[in-house]
Amino acid sequence: MFPTVLASVPLDPRVAGRRRTVLGRLAHALAVSRERSRLSRLDDRMLADIGRSRAEAAREAERPVWDAPMHWRRND
């Protein structure tokens, strides 16, 4: 829904690329934050299913949003 709403807003061509980059980065940061929050709420059985320990999940959840692995990053 978020990209659809943004796509319908007409942008000044001089700043369109910059705005999309800023909004894209913000959306990505929010997604990383949301995923890490969900990871921190998994129970031990669910963590075992994905091959992670409680300590590993806690370390990942504490990382700042800008510290995302390269394979998580999109090319905006």
N, C-alpha and C positions, 0 to 999 in steps of 0.2 A: 504494500500500500504506500509506503513512504516514497519510493522512486516514482510511482505513478502520479502522485500528487505533485511532486517536484517537476516532473516532465510536462505537466499541463500549465506551468507558470511561465509566461513569456519573459525572457531575460534579455537585457541589453547585450548585444554581441560583443561589446568591448570588455565586459566583465563576466560573461556567461561561463567561460572555462574556469575562471578563478572561483566563482561561486560553487560550481559543481564540485570542484576539488575540495573546497572547505566543507561543504555539506556532505560529500562522500566520506571524507575523513571523520567527520563527526558521527555519521551513521555507523561507520566501521568501529569507532571507539565505543559507541553504545552497544554494538553487537558483541564485542569482545568482553565488555563489562558484564553483559547479561549472561554470556556463556560461562564465564568464570564464577558468577554468582550461583548459577545452576549446578556447576561442578561441586561447589562447596556444600551444597545441600544433598548430594547423593549419599545414600547409606552405604555401609561397608559391603553389603552383597552386590550392590550396583557397581561400586568401585572395583570389586573383584572381577565382575563381568568384563570391564574394560581394561583390566590388568594394571590398575593403579592402586596405590596405598592411600590411606587417609593423610599421611604426611605429604605425599606428592600432590594430592589434591589441594591441601592447605597452602603449600608453597605456590602453586599455580594461581590460586584464588587471590593471593596477596600481591601478585605482580601488578604494576601499574598498567593502565590500558594501552599506553604507547609502547609497551614492551611485549609485543605480540610476535610469535614466530613468523619467519618469512613466508611459510606456506599458508598462513592465515590471511596474508595481505592481498588485497585486490589491486589491480592496476586501474586507478581512477583517472 
